[in-house]
Amino acid sequence: MFPRPIEKAPAARQIAYKAALPIALIAWLLPLIAVMLTSARSIEDLNKGNYWGLPEKWMLIENYSEIFRVTPMATYMLNSIIITLPTVVVSVAFATMAGFALAKYNIRFRILLFAIFVGGNFIPFQILMIPVRTLTIDLGFYDTPWALIVFHTAFQTGFCTLFMRNFIAALPNELIEAARVEGVSEWKIFRHIIVPLVRPALAALAVLIFTFVWNDYFWSLVLVQSDEVRPITAGLNALKGQWLASWQLISAGSIIAALPPVALFFLMQRHFIAGLTLGATKG
Amino acid sequence: MSQYWRKNQVKIAPWLFLAPAFFVFALYVLNPIAQSVWISFHEWDGLGEKTFIGLANYEELFDDDQFWISLTNNVYWLVLYMLAPPIGLGIALFLNQNVPGIRLVKSLFFFPFVISQVVVGLIFAWFYDPHNGLMTVILGSVGMDPIAVLSDEDLVTYGIIAAGLWPQIAYCMILYLTGLNSLSPDQIEAARLDGAKGLRMLWHVVLPQLMPATFIAIVVTVIGALRSFDLVAIMTDGGPYGSSSVLAYFMYEQSMFNYRMGYGAAIATVLFLIMDVYIAFFLWRMIRAERG
């Protein structure tokens, strides 16, 4: 283990280390802590300039219910869910099939095809913006949830294929070959051998894609425009314009927007981290 | 038919498996790239007819001060973002211990990466607020005047990059924590017996083993730096007077607000070509590893 385990250090250093941990953590998260405190402040507190101390009066429930009452926050939240969930399911499904094809069949152009999916992931969004916007309008999806669902599904399929192909490539070939000798059809091999084996990878991928799509801001500016379909990221920024002085509300909104990915991360931490390393290091 | 299928399904099935993914990816990613490059040779307001004007958009671009400002800012992003891997490594080394509660501490350190850049942007815009922001409070406590970072042409880009570094460092930290977990204990012990420790150990024994993590950290950091859009859009809209714009934002501004699709496409093409260098490098490494 590197660095040398702290248990082997002198007692004074151990104590210093244990004291330094929470201090470092608070310093690192200071901006976020301030926002959390402010989401529980009263307007009077803010007017007095008490931005960084403890709230004089805790308005936690009031502020969080206020934001759902006076702003379309609930709609934004619902829109984000409507956009994110189908995207996760469909892109992961497409990518599992494509990953299987690229990992376990000796087809022509397999490296080229794989490179296209991988390379497509890293391109700047702006190179897609104008044609994707035009296509979305032509398909009649502009300013509907479909605009974002279809685009995100297509785009995330690239990353998912990279991920699934690497995972499936590491599975043993013997099972597949044995099944083939038995005369099992290719679809059944996929359905009954591959899918059960990739379950852990499916979880990792699903959490990651959920976070990517939930946090997207650029496409929610480009492909939708009305409050009825806006996801929470674009919605939050719209609120900032309308509620300029009401920092307690903006803060509460920010916390709400951040909550689902944070909760998911906590629930599925191991999977999440395995996904982020792109399979380059073993998690 | 069914006989033919039975004989050839091993040849046909992979193409059927690939078809849905490839179709959506071709429609929404591959074809738009080609179309954007094509549009960049035209004058177009997004609605009417396109007029072919050859390289005129690119000629105009290279004479446009705003283009050079944005490109320079992208270089600042790229250079300063390179602080994320070493700082992330530093934090990972600090946290790589087995004390009670360390798992929770690690996940809390990772927080900034999980939350949306919109939220990060709002938090930092507020942090920099010259009236009540935390920075003003801190500066005031040591007797300094407030600095309006986001309305200062010389400081604004640094202010936004600092906000971007926060989640980026968290990402690099997690990559290194995972890497540190899979270090070979034998090599570390052997080096310890040889008397290696501290920085020498880090440099000669640990870092070489962390190469895969470093590679991914650098790739995602470069891509993150060149993709920077959200924070600029949230915190300043490229202002004041375009001084914090980056190519991604400049492109968005020209096409969405000025209806200059051809010009916007030309900016996007330039950004795409810059990123292709890194994408090509990544693919080359990946394919080389693949062929073993």
Boltz contact constraints between the chains, C-beta under 6 A:
constraints:
  - contact:
      token1: [A, 2]
      token2: [B, 188]
      max_distance: 6.0
  - contact:
      token1: [A, 2]
      token2: [B, 206]
      max_distance: 6.0
  - contact:
      token1: [A, 3]
      token2: [B, 93]
      max_distance: 6.0
  - contact:
      token1: [A, 6]
      token2: [B, 97]
      max_distance: 6.0
  - contact:
      token1: [A, 21]
      token2: [B, 105]
      max_distance: 6.0
  - contact:
      token1: [A, 25]
      token2: [B, 105]
      max_distance: 6.0
  - contact:
      token1: [A, 25]
      token2: [B, 108]
      max_distance: 6.0
  - contact:
      token1: [A, 31]
      token2: [B, 123]
      max_distance: 6.0
  - contact:
      token1: [A, 31]
      token2: [B, 127]
      max_distance: 6.0
  - contact:
      token1: [A, 35]
      token2: [B, 123]
      max_distance: 6.0
  - contact:
      token1: [A, 49]
      token2: [B, 132]
      max_distance: 6.0
  - contact:
      token1: [A, 51]
      token2: [B, 132]
      max_distance: 6.0
  - contact:
      token1: [A, 52]
      token2: [B, 134]
      max_distance: 6.0
  - contact:
      token1: [A, 52]
      token2: [B, 137]
      max_distance: 6.0
  - contact:
      token1: [A, 94]
      token2: [B, 20]
      max_distance: 6.0
  - contact:
      token1: [A, 94]
      token2: [B, 21]
      max_distance: 6.0
  - contact:
      token1: [A, 95]
      token2: [B, 21]
      max_distance: 6.0
  - contact:
      token1: [A, 97]
      token2: [B, 17]
      max_distance: 6.0
  - contact:
      token1: [A, 98]
      token2: [B, 18]
      max_distance: 6.0
  - contact:
      token1: [A, 98]
      token2: [B, 21]
      max_distance: 6.0
  - contact:
      token1: [A, 100]
      token2: [B, 17]
      max_distance: 6.0
  - contact:
      token1: [A, 101]
      token2: [B, 14]
      max_distance: 6.0
  - contact:
      token1: [A, 101]
      token2: [B, 17]
      max_distance: 6.0
  - contact:
      token1: [A, 101]
      token2: [B, 18]
      max_distance: 6.0
  - contact:
      token1: [A, 105]
      token2: [B, 14]
      max_distance: 6.0
  - contact:
      token1: [A, 107]
      token2: [B, 14]
      max_distance: 6.0
  - contact:
      token1: [A, 115]
      token2: [B, 283]
      max_distance: 6.0
  - contact:
      token1: [A, 119]
      token2: [B, 279]
      max_distance: 6.0
  - contact:
      token1: [A, 119]
      token2: [B, 283]
      max_distance: 6.0
  - contact:
      token1: [A, 120]
      token2: [B, 29]
      max_distance: 6.0
  - contact:
      token1: [A, 122]
      token2: [B, 223]
      max_distance: 6.0
  - contact:
      token1: [A, 122]
      token2: [B, 279]
      max_distance: 6.0
  - contact:
      token1: [A, 124]
      token2: [B, 227]
      max_distance: 6.0
  - contact:
      token1: [A, 124]
      token2: [B, 271]
      max_distance: 6.0
  - contact:
      token1: [A, 124]
      token2: [B, 272]
      max_distance: 6.0
  - contact:
      token1: [A, 124]
      token2: [B, 275]
      max_distance: 6.0
  - contact:
      token1: [A, 126]
      token2: [B, 248]
      max_distance: 6.0
  - contact:
      token1: [A, 126]
      token2: [B, 251]
      max_distance: 6.0
  - contact:
      token1: [A, 126]
      token2: [B, 268]
      max_distance: 6.0
  - contact:
      token1: [A, 126]
      token2: [B, 271]
      max_distance: 6.0
  - contact:
      token1: [A, 127]
      token2: [B, 33]
      max_distance: 6.0
  - contact:
      token1: [A, 127]
      token2: [B, 36]
      max_distance: 6.0
  - contact:
      token1: [A, 127]
      token2: [B, 268]
      max_distance: 6.0
  - contact:
      token1: [A, 127]
      token2: [B, 272]
      max_distance: 6.0
  - contact:
      token1: [A, 128]
      token2: [B, 32]
      max_distance: 6.0
  - contact:
      token1: [A, 130]
      token2: [B, 39]
      max_distance: 6.0
  - contact:
      token1: [A, 130]
      token2: [B, 261]
      max_distance: 6.0
  - contact:
      token1: [A, 130]
      token2: [B, 265]
      max_distance: 6.0
  - contact:
      token1: [A, 131]
      token2: [B, 32]
      max_distance: 6.0
  - contact:
      token1: [A, 131]
      token2: [B, 35]
      max_distance: 6.0
  - contact:
      token1: [A, 131]
      token2: [B, 36]
      max_distance: 6.0
  - contact:
      token1: [A, 132]
      token2: [B, 32]
      max_distance: 6.0
  - contact:
      token1: [A, 151]
      token2: [B, 28]
      max_distance: 6.0
  - contact:
      token1: [A, 154]
      token2: [B, 24]
      max_distance: 6.0
  - contact:
      token1: [A, 154]
      token2: [B, 25]
      max_distance: 6.0
  - contact:
      token1: [A, 154]
      token2: [B, 28]
      max_distance: 6.0
  - contact:
      token1: [A, 157]
      token2: [B, 21]
      max_distance: 6.0
  - contact:
      token1: [A, 157]
      token2: [B, 24]
      max_distance: 6.0
  - contact:
      token1: [A, 157]
      token2: [B, 25]
      max_distance: 6.0
  - contact:
      token1: [A, 158]
      token2: [B, 25]
      max_distance: 6.0
  - contact:
      token1: [A, 161]
      token2: [B, 21]
      max_distance: 6.0
  - contact:
      token1: [A, 186]
      token2: [B, 9]
      max_distance: 6.0
  - contact:
      token1: [A, 186]
      token2: [B, 13]
      max_distance: 6.0
  - contact:
      token1: [A, 215]
      token2: [B, 116]
      max_distance: 6.0
  - contact:
      token1: [A, 217]
      token2: [B, 118]
      max_distance: 6.0
  - contact:
      token1: [A, 217]
      token2: [B, 230]
      max_distance: 6.0
  - contact:
      token1: [A, 218]
      token2: [B, 229]
      max_distance: 6.0
  - contact:
      token1: [A, 233]
      token2: [B, 116]
      max_distance: 6.0
  - contact:
      token1: [A, 233]
      token2: [B, 118]
      max_distance: 6.0
  - contact:
      token1: [A, 236]
      token2: [B, 118]
      max_distance: 6.0
  - contact:
      token1: [A, 237]
      token2: [B, 118]
      max_distance: 6.0
  - contact:
      token1: [A, 254]
      token2: [B, 119]
      max_distance: 6.0
  - contact:
      token1: [A, 254]
      token2: [B, 122]
      max_distance: 6.0
  - contact:
      token1: [A, 257]
      token2: [B, 116]
      max_distance: 6.0
  - contact:
      token1: [A, 257]
      token2: [B, 119]
      max_distance: 6.0
  - contact:
      token1: [A, 258]
      token2: [B, 115]
      max_distance: 6.0
  - contact:
      token1: [A, 258]
      token2: [B, 119]
      max_distance: 6.0
  - contact:
      token1: [A, 261]
      token2: [B, 114]
      max_distance: 6.0
  - contact:
      token1: [A, 262]
      token2: [B, 114]
      max_distance: 6.0
  - contact:
      token1: [A, 265]
      token2: [B, 114]
      max_distance: 6.0
  - contact:
      token1: [A, 273]
      token2: [B, 174]
      max_distance: 6.0
  - contact:
      token1: [A, 277]
      token2: [B, 175]
      max_distance: 6.0
  - contact:
      token1: [A, 277]
      token2: [B, 178]
      max_distance: 6.0
  - contact:
      token1: [A, 278]
      token2: [B, 216]
      max_distance: 6.0
  - contact:
      token1: [A, 280]
      token2: [B, 212]
      max_distance: 6.0
  - contact:
      token1: [A, 280]
      token2: [B, 216]
      max_distance: 6.0
  - contact:
      token1: [A, 281]
      token2: [B, 178]
      max_distance: 6.0
  - contact:
      token1: [A, 281]
      token2: [B, 179]
      max_distance: 6.0
  - contact:
      token1: [A, 281]
      token2: [B, 182]
      max_distance: 6.0
  - contact:
      token1: [A, 281]
      token2: [B, 212]
      max_distance: 6.0
  - contact:
      token1: [A, 281]
      token2: [B, 213]
      max_distance: 6.0
  - contact:
      token1: [A, 282]
      token2: [B, 182]
      max_distance: 6.0
  - contact:
      token1: [A, 283]
      token2: [B, 178]
      max_distance: 6.0
